[in-house]
């Protein structure tokens, strides 16, 4: 599972939680890194979880999530 978040603390906490739940995780701290990882390994599972209340940041995350989903398809 690919975790994408530019906030390293948030990403690391989510990776720890998912790993504890038995998921294999990969982390990307930028949209560009996420796109490179998906292009390299199209078998990653993609979920879009928007927890950021700021519309501008959520829109940027949605754009990356859309690009990742297109590459993974």
DRENLOPA-496045 format. One record per residue (C-alpha): residue number from 1; x, y, z. Coordinates in nm, 3 decimals. Layout:
<nodes>
+-------+---------+---------+---------+
| tilum |      px |      py |      pz |
+-------+---------+---------+---------+
|   NUM |       X |       Y |       Z |
...
+-------+---------+---------+---------+
</nodes>
This chain:
<nodes>
+-------+---------+---------+---------+
| tilum |      px |      py |      pz |
+-------+---------+---------+---------+
|     1 |   0.000 |   0.000 |   0.000 |
|     2 |   0.135 |   0.342 |  -0.092 |
|     3 |   0.109 |   0.616 |   0.172 |
|     4 |   0.151 |   0.968 |   0.033 |
|     5 |   0.185 |   1.267 |   0.263 |
|     6 |   0.430 |   1.555 |   0.273 |
|     7 |   0.398 |   1.563 |   0.653 |
|     8 |   0.652 |   1.298 |   0.752 |
|     9 |   0.503 |   1.250 |   1.100 |
|    10 |   0.157 |   1.180 |   0.958 |
|    11 |   0.294 |   0.947 |   0.689 |
|    12 |   0.514 |   0.758 |   0.934 |
|    13 |   0.226 |   0.717 |   1.182 |
|    14 |  -0.002 |   0.582 |   0.909 |
|    15 |   0.269 |   0.346 |   0.782 |
|    16 |   0.320 |   0.216 |   1.137 |
|    17 |  -0.054 |   0.164 |   1.185 |
|    18 |  -0.096 |  -0.014 |   0.850 |
|    19 |   0.213 |  -0.228 |   0.908 |
|    20 |   0.081 |  -0.324 |   1.251 |
|    21 |  -0.245 |  -0.427 |   1.080 |
|    22 |  -0.050 |  -0.656 |   0.848 |
|    23 |  -0.019 |  -0.443 |   0.534 |
|    24 |   0.302 |  -0.404 |   0.338 |
|    25 |   0.355 |  -0.031 |   0.295 |
|    26 |   0.563 |   0.206 |   0.090 |
|    27 |   0.581 |   0.577 |   0.174 |
|    28 |   0.619 |   0.881 |  -0.052 |
|    29 |   0.662 |   1.229 |   0.091 |
|    30 |   0.573 |   1.411 |  -0.230 |
|    31 |   0.340 |   1.374 |  -0.525 |
|    32 |   0.635 |   1.343 |  -0.762 |
|    33 |   0.783 |   1.058 |  -0.558 |
|    34 |   0.444 |   0.885 |  -0.548 |
|    35 |   0.412 |   0.902 |  -0.927 |
|    36 |   0.762 |   0.757 |  -0.970 |
|    37 |   0.682 |   0.470 |  -0.731 |
|    38 |   0.355 |   0.387 |  -0.906 |
|    39 |   0.524 |   0.397 |  -1.247 |
|    40 |   0.785 |   0.155 |  -1.108 |
|    41 |   0.540 |  -0.076 |  -0.926 |
|    42 |   0.190 |  -0.067 |  -1.073 |
|    43 |   0.074 |  -0.327 |  -0.820 |
|    44 |   0.044 |  -0.077 |  -0.536 |
|    45 |  -0.298 |  -0.036 |  -0.375 |
|    46 |  -0.427 |   0.321 |  -0.393 |
|    47 |  -0.676 |   0.478 |  -0.151 |
|    48 |  -0.752 |   0.849 |  -0.128 |
|    49 |  -0.799 |   0.958 |   0.232 |
|    50 |  -0.843 |   1.334 |   0.260 |
|    51 |  -0.800 |   1.435 |   0.622 |
|    52 |  -0.675 |   1.787 |   0.551 |
|    53 |  -0.941 |   2.053 |   0.617 |
|    54 |  -0.786 |   2.311 |   0.385 |
|    55 |  -0.953 |   2.293 |   0.044 |
|    56 |  -0.639 |   2.398 |  -0.146 |
|    57 |  -0.426 |   2.120 |   0.002 |
|    58 |  -0.704 |   1.865 |  -0.039 |
|    59 |  -0.736 |   1.962 |  -0.407 |
|    60 |  -0.362 |   1.914 |  -0.459 |
|    61 |  -0.381 |   1.572 |  -0.293 |
|    62 |  -0.679 |   1.477 |  -0.508 |
|    63 |  -0.484 |   1.571 |  -0.821 |
|    64 |  -0.195 |   1.346 |  -0.718 |
|    65 |  -0.437 |   1.066 |  -0.623 |
|    66 |  -0.602 |   1.092 |  -0.967 |
|    67 |  -0.265 |   1.075 |  -1.143 |
|    68 |  -0.159 |   0.779 |  -0.929 |
|    69 |  -0.484 |   0.596 |  -1.004 |
|    70 |  -0.439 |   0.654 |  -1.379 |
|    71 |  -0.085 |   0.514 |  -1.368 |
|    72 |  -0.194 |   0.215 |  -1.161 |
|    73 |  -0.477 |   0.126 |  -1.401 |
+-------+---------+---------+---------+
</nodes>
